[in-house]
Amino acid sequence: MSELMYKNFVKETLDEKGNLKDIIFDYPESFNFAYDVVDSLAKSKPNKKAMVWLSKDKEEKIFTFEDMSKYSNKAANYFASLGIGKGDKVMLILKRHYQFWFCMMALHKLGAVAVPATNQLMKKDLVYRFNKAHVKAVVCTPDDYVAMEVDKSVESCPELKHRLIVNGNRDGWKNFDDGMEKASSHFDRRPTKVTEPMLMYFSSGTTGYPKCVQHNHTYAIGHIVTAAWWHLVKEDGLHLTISDTGWGKAVWGKLYGAWLAETCVFTYDFDRFHPDDILPLFKKYNIKTFCAPPTMYRFFIKEDLSKYDLSSLEYCTIAGEALNPEVYKQWYNATGLKLMEGFGQTETTLAVANLKGMEPKPGSMGKPNPQYKVCVLDANDKPCAAGEVGEICIDISNGKPAGLFMGYFEDEEQTAAVMHDGYYHTGDMAWLDEDGYFWYVGRTDDLIKSSGYRIGPFEIESVLMEHPSVLECAVTGAPDPIRGQVVKATIVLAKGYTPSEELKKEIQNFVKKLTAPYKYPRIIDFANDLPKTISGKIKRKDIRK
C-alpha cells in the first residue's frame, strides 16, 4: 500500500494497542487543499476514483482525481472571467449535484470563500445570508423553488452580482455548465495562505439569527482524524456520508478527510429520503463505510432490515444529534455493527468521538479527538468532577488548533462571547464518567431546573424513544409555581397509536421505571410534528413558547 496523502501533513502517535494517542499537524504556510491534495493526487494517481455519483434517476457518473483537477481548473477560470477572486464570497446551493465539488475546489484555488447553503431557504433567509456574508455570486440548482426565491432576493442584495444555474437555463441567469466547459483546463497556482478564509457556513442554531462561521484552510486538514480514525475509511473502499452539501457534515464525509485518506466517496443526488430507496445501494455498490444522523437511522430501523443485504458494510458512524441507545441497540441487532458516535459543531471538526479501537458505550459521545484539548467546565471555568454536568470547552490558550473556526464573520461581540479566558465555549452541556467518556446533556439554554434538580432533556428523550408508541419527542421545561419548572414531553406518535389520557399515564409510568422519578414528564403533549430548524434540529425554544 502506498503512503497515504494525509501522512504528508501529520505525525501520529499511537498507544501500545495501535490506537491514536496524539496527532501533530505539519503543513506549509501555503497549504491549499485543492492544490496540495486534489491536484497532487491527479498527478500521482490520475485514474484513482474520487467519486461515484448517482443522479436522482440512478444515472451513474464516475470521477477520477484527474477529472476533479481538470473540472475545478475550468470552473476557476470561469469564475475568474466573472471577476471573482481572492476573498470574494460565492454561495453554493447545489444539493448533491457533482458541480458542488468542481466549485469548491475552484474557489479554493482562487482564494475565494465558498458559502454552502441548503436549497430549503426562503427569500428572508437568503436576503439575510447574502447581505451578512457580502455574497458576490450564487451557483444554484435548477429547481424552480429555490431559484425563484433567489430572484425575489436580488433587489434587496446590492452586492450580489452574478446568478449562475447548473443543469439548465433560467432567464436572468448565466449557465454555469456552458461557461465552465468553454473555459481552459489549465490554471496556474495562485498564492494563498493557510490562515486565510476559505469557507463560511451559517450555523443552524435553535435560537436567534444564524451565525456566520468562518474557517481558514486548516479546516480541510483538520478533518484527517474524521476520516482516518472515526469514519475509518479505506484507500480501496467506498464511503457514504448521506448529508446534503448545504450542511457542514457534507465536507466532513464527502470531501476533505475522505480525499486526504484517498478513499472514493459515494454520492446519491436524491430529492427526498426514503429508506427503501437507500438501503439496496449498500450491496449494489459495495459501500464499506457509512455515516448518517440519528434521524435517518431511526427510519432505517423501522424498516424490515432482513430484506436488505448490508453485508458490505464494515463500519458505521453517527452524528448530528445525540444518539439514543435504543437506536444503537436495534441497528446492532440487525447488522452486528456498533454505531460509533461523534460530536462536533459548525465551528469545529470532529471534537469528541468513539474513534478506532474504542469500545463504544451506547449513548456516549466517546472521548476527545487528540487534535483538541476538550474538557468539561463549570460556570467558573473550573474542571468538573466525574458525573458533574458542565459545558464542553476547547482549550485555545496556546492558539487555535487546526480545524477550529476563525470566528464569527464581522461579529467581534459574538466571537468574544464564546472565545474567552483561554477557551472556546461550545454551549453544549455534558458530563464525564470515570473512564473519561463524554455523555451529552443538552444545550446550555435547554437545561431544566426543577425543585433544585438540573435535568438534561436528552436523557429523558432517550428513555421515551424506547416506548413503542414514540416516533419522535422533545423534552422541555414548563413553568411551575412550586417547582420552578417541570418536565414536559412533546411527542409524535408512531403509526397505530392515538392520543389518550391512558397512553399519557402509560408513558409516564414507563419513564419512572427507567430513570429517576423526579425526571418523568409531568406534562405530555401529543403533536403531529415538531418545530425544527432548516437542518432538522428540534427547536425547543419554539416548544417552550
N, C-alpha and C positions, 0 to 999 in steps of 0.2 A: 504494500500500500504506500502511495506517495505521501510525503509530508503535507498535511492539510494546510490550506491557506491561512487559517486563523493563527496557526502556530508561529507565523512570521511576526505577530504583533503581541503575543503574550508569553509569559513564563508561568507555568502551572506547578504548584507544589502539591504532591499527593500524600495522603497518610499511609500507614502500613497496610491498609486494605485496598489501596488504589483509588480512594475517593478524594474528591477535590478538597484540599485544605486551605489553599491560598492561591491567589492569582494576581500577577503583576502585569500591567499593560505597558507595552513598549512600542510606541508608534511615532512616526516622524511628525514634525510640526505641520507638514503639508498633507497629512493623511486625508484622503478623499475616497470614500467607498467606491464610487463609480470608476475612478481611475485605477485605484490600487487593489481592488478586488475584482470587479467585473471585467475591466479591460485586461487586467493581468491574466485572469483565467481564460479570456478569449484568445490570448496569445499562447499560453502554455497548454490549454486543453480546449481547443476551439470547438470540438464536436461533443463535448460533455453536455448532457441535458441540464438546462437550468429550470425549465418549467414545462409541465404537461398541462395544457389548458383546454377546458371544455366549455363550449357555449351553452346557453340555456336549452338549446335543441340537441345537445350532445355532439356538436361538431368539434372535432379534436384538432388541436394545433400543438406542435412541439417546438420549443425554442431552446437553442443551444446558447452557451455563453457568447459565442461569436455573434449570434443573432442579436442578443441583448446589447452587445457593444455597438454593433452596426446601427441598429434602430435608435439607440439612445444618441448616437452621434448625429443621425439625421434629425432627430427631434431637437437636439441642442442647436443645430444650425438653423432650423426653422424658427425656434423661439428667438434666437439672436436676430434673425431678419425682422422680427416684430419689435425689436428694441428692448428685449428682455435680457437683463444682465445681472451682475453681482448685486445681491441684496434685494432684488425685486421679488415680490410675493405673488405666487401663482397658485390659485385654488384648484384642486383636482377632485371633481365629483364624478367618479368613474366606476363605482360599484366594484365588480371584479373583472372589468374589461382589461385585456392584456396591455392596452395602451398606457395603463397606470404605471407599469414597470418602465416603459420607454421614457415617460415623462419624468418620473422620479430620478432616474439616472441622468437624464438630460439636464435637469435643474441643478443637480449636484455638480455636474461638470461646469455649468455656467457660474456657479457660486450663488445662484438664486435660491429662494426659500420656498419649498413646497408646503402647501397648506391642504392636506387631505380633508375631505368632508363627506358626510353622508348625503345620499340623494333624497332623504326624507325632510330636508329643510324647507321651510316656507319663506315667503318674502321677508317677514320680520326677522327671521333667523339669519337670512342671507345678508340683509342690509347691515345688521349689527356686525357680522363677521367680515364682510367686505371692507367696511369703514374702520373697524377696530384694527385689522391687520394691514391696512393700506394695500389691498389686493389690486394688482395691476391687470391680471388676466385670469380667466377661468376656463378650464377644459372640462367639458361636461358630457354626460351621456345623452343619447338622442331622445330619451323619454320626454314626451310632451310635458308631463307634470313638472319635473324639476327645471327643465329649460324655460318653461313658461314663468316659473317663479323667479328665475334669474332675470328674465326680461322685465318683469314687474319691478325689479330692484334697481335697474340701471339708472333711472333719473335721480335716485337718492344716493348714488355712489359715484361721485365725480372722478375718483382715482381709477375706476375700473375702465380700462381702455380696450381690452380685447375679449371677445367671446368666441371660444373655439369648440366645435362639436366633433365628436367621433362617430363613426359608423352611420353617417348620413349627412343630410343638409338641413339648414334652417335659415329662414330669412333673417338677415342682420348678423349672421354668424359666419366665421371662417371655418372651412373644412380642414380639421387638423390632419386627417389621414392623407389628403391630397398634398397639403403643404409639406408634411414630413417626407412623403415619397419623392417629391421633386428636389428635396434638399440633398446636399452632398453627404456621403457616408464617412468623409474624412473630417476629423475635428482635432485640432491641436490642443494639447492640455493648457488650461488656463490656471494661473496661480490661485490657490485658495489656502486658508489656514484652518487647522483642526478646531481652533477656538471660535471660528466664525459661525454665524447662524446657518442652519441647513434645513430645518424642519420646524413647523409650528402646528400644534393641534389645539382645538378648542375643547377644554375638558367638559365631560358630561356630568357636571356637578348636579346634585339633587336640590341645591338651593342657589338663588341668585343667578345672575348672568354667567354664562360660561367664561372661564378664564382662558387667556391666550398663552399657552405653554410653549416656550421657545427652547429648542435644542440645537446644540452645535454638532460638529462632525464626530465627536466622541460617542454620540448616541448610537451610531451604527456599530462601532466596535464594542460598545458596552453590551451588546446582545450575544457575545460569544458564549457566555455561560447559559443564556436562554436556550440556545440550540444544542450545544455540545454536552451540557450536563443536566438539563431539565427535559427538553424535548427528546433528547438522546437520538438525534438524527444520525444517519449513517451516510458515508460518502457514496455508497451504491444504493441508497434507499430512496423512498418517495414519501414526502411529508405533507400532510394536510392540516392546515390551520383554517378553520371554517369562516373566519371573520371577513366582513365586507371591508374594502380598502379605506372606507371613510373613518375607520377606527384605528387607534394605535396598535391594537392587538394584531392587525394585519401585518405590519412590518416586523412585529415580534416573530411571527411564524412563517410569513410568506416572502421575506426578503433578507434582512441584514444577517442575522445569525445563521440562517439556513445556508446562504451562499458563502459565508465565511467558512462554514463547515463543509462546503462543496456538495451539499445534497440537492436533489431536484425537488421542487415544490409542485404540489398538485393544486390546481385552481379550477373550481367549477362555478361558472358565472350564472348561477340560478337566480330567479326572481324572488321566489318565496321558498322558505324552508319547509320541506316535507320529509319526515324521517324515512318513509318507504322509498323516496327518491334517492336519498344519500346512501343508505345502508348497502345496496348492491354494489356500489362503486368500490368499496374496500377490496373485495375479491377480484373484481374485473381488472383493476389497475394495480393490484398487489401493493396497496398502501401499507407502509410499515409503521409509521408513527402518526399520531393524531392528537389534536388539541381543539377543545371547544369549551364554551361556557357551560355552567351547570344547567341553565335553561334547556339547552339542546340535549344534554344527557338525560334530563328528565323526560323529554319527549321520546328519546330512544328507548328508555326502559319501559315506557308504556306500550311499546310495540312487542310483538311476539318475536324476540330476537333469535329464537331457534330456527326461524325461516331463512335466516341470512348467514352466509359464510363469512365469518370475521376472523378466520384463521391466519390471514396475512398480518394482522395487527400484532405488533410486538411490544408497543409501549404507548400509553395514553396519559395525557396531561389535561389539566382543567384549571381555568382561571376566569376572572371577570366578576365573580361574586364568590362569597364563601361557599364551600362545599358542604352540603347536608350529608351526614353519614349514611342516611338511607339510600341516597343516590349511589354513593360509593359501594355499598353492600350489594345492591341489585345489579350494578354493572359487573362487579367481581363475580357474582354468582352466574351471570350469563356468559362471561367471556374468560374468566380466570385472570383478568388483568386488573392490577391495582391502579386506581386513579391517583396520579401524582400532582397534588395541588400546588399552585404557585400564586404569589401575590406581588403586585406591582401597581403603579399608577401611570397616568398620562405623563406625570412629571419624572418618572423613573423607568429603568428597565426592570427586569426581574429582581425583586428585593429580598423576598423570603420564599423558600420553596422546598419541596421534597426532591432533592437532587439525586442523581445516580448513586446507587449504593445505600441510600437511606431506606429504612423501613417506615412506611407512612403510618401515621396514626389517623384513622378516618375522622375527618372534621378539623384536623390541624393543618395550618398553613405550611408547616415544616420549620426549617431553620434558615438563618440569614445566608444569602448569597455572599461568598467571601469577598466579592469586589466592593461590598458596602459594609460599614460598621453600623449594624442595626441594633437598636436597643428599645426597651420599653421604659418610659419615663413618667414620673408622677407630675403633678401640677407645678412642682418646684424644680423640674428638670433633674430630679434625682432618680437613679435606677430603682425600679420596682422589685420587690421580693417575689419569689416564685408564688404564683397564684394571685398576685395583686394586679388589678386592672390598671393599665396606663396607656399612654399614647405611643404609637410606633414612631420612632425618630431615627434619622440617619446622621451620623457624626460627620460634620463638614469642617471641623476645627483645623484640619490640615489641608483644606482645599476640597473642592467638589470632586468626587470620584467620577470616572468615565461612565457616562450614561445618565447622570443626574442633570436635570434641566438647568438652563442658564438663569431662568427667572420668568416671571410673567411679563409679556411684551408690553413695554411702555406703562408699567404699573409698579412703581417702586414701593408703594404702600402695601399692596397685596403680597409682593415678594418678601418684604421685610416682616410681614405678619407670619410667614411660615419659615423663613430663614433667619434665625437669630440665636444668640448665645451659643454658637458653635454647633447648632443642629438644624436639620431640615425637619420640620414638624408635619407629618403626613395627614393629621386629622383623623386617623383611624386608630381605634382602640383594640387592645389585645392583652392577653396575659401569657406569661411563660410558665411551663411546667418544670419539674425538677430535672428533666432531661434536656431542657433548652428548646423545646418545641413551642412555637407560637400558636395561640388559639384566638381566633378573631371574635371580637365582641360587637363592633359596630362603629359608625362614625361618632365623633365626639358629641354632636348635637342629637344623636339618636338614643343616647343612654336614658333609661327610665329610672327615676329616683322615687321609690315608693316606701314609705314608712321607714326611712333610713337605709334601705337597701339600694344598691346600684345594680340595675338589671340590664343586660345587653339583649337586644332583640333577636340576634342570630341564634342563640342557644334555644330559645323558645320556638322559633320558626323551625329549627331542625327537628324538634320533638313533634310539632304539628304535622310536618311533612311525612311522618311515619304513619299517621292515621290515614286509612284508605280513602276517606272522603275528601281529603285536601289535595287539590291540584296546585294551587299557589296560595301564598299567605304573606302578610306583612304584620309585624308586631310594632306597636307604637305605645306611647304613654298618653293616657287621657286624664284630664284634671279631676281631682277628687278632694273634697273639702277636709277630709280626715287624714288620708294617706299622702296627700300632696299630688301623687299620680297613681293610677292603677294601670295594669297591663291590659291592652286592648288588642285583639287579633281581628284583622280583616281577611276574610277567607274566600277564595274562589273554589267552588266545589267541583269535584271530578264528575264525569258522566255517571248518571244513575242515582245521584243524590240530590235531595231537595232540602231547602232551608226549613228548620223547625226548632222549637224550643228543646225538644228531646235530643236533637242532634247537638245543639249547643252544650247541653249538660254532659252528653257522652264525650264530647271533645274535651271539655274542662276536666272531667274525671280522668281521662286518658293522660292529659298533661300532668296532673297531680301525681300520678303513679310513676312517672318517668323523670321528674325533676323536683326540685324543692317546692313545697306547696305554695310559698309566697310568690312564685313566678307564674302561676297559672293565670290565663286570661280571664279577668272578671267580666270583661265585656267582649262579646263576639258579634261581629257584623259579617253578613254574607254579601258578597258583591259579584257582579258579572265579570268584572276585570279590575285590575289595579292600575292606578296612575303611574306612568313610567316616563323616564327621560327618553330622548330620541334613541339613546344607545341601549334602552331596555332595562335600565336600573330603576328600581321601585322608588317613587317619590314619596317618602314617608312624611315629608313636610306637608304635602297636599292632604294626606290622610289625617294628619294631626289637626288640620284646619277644620 
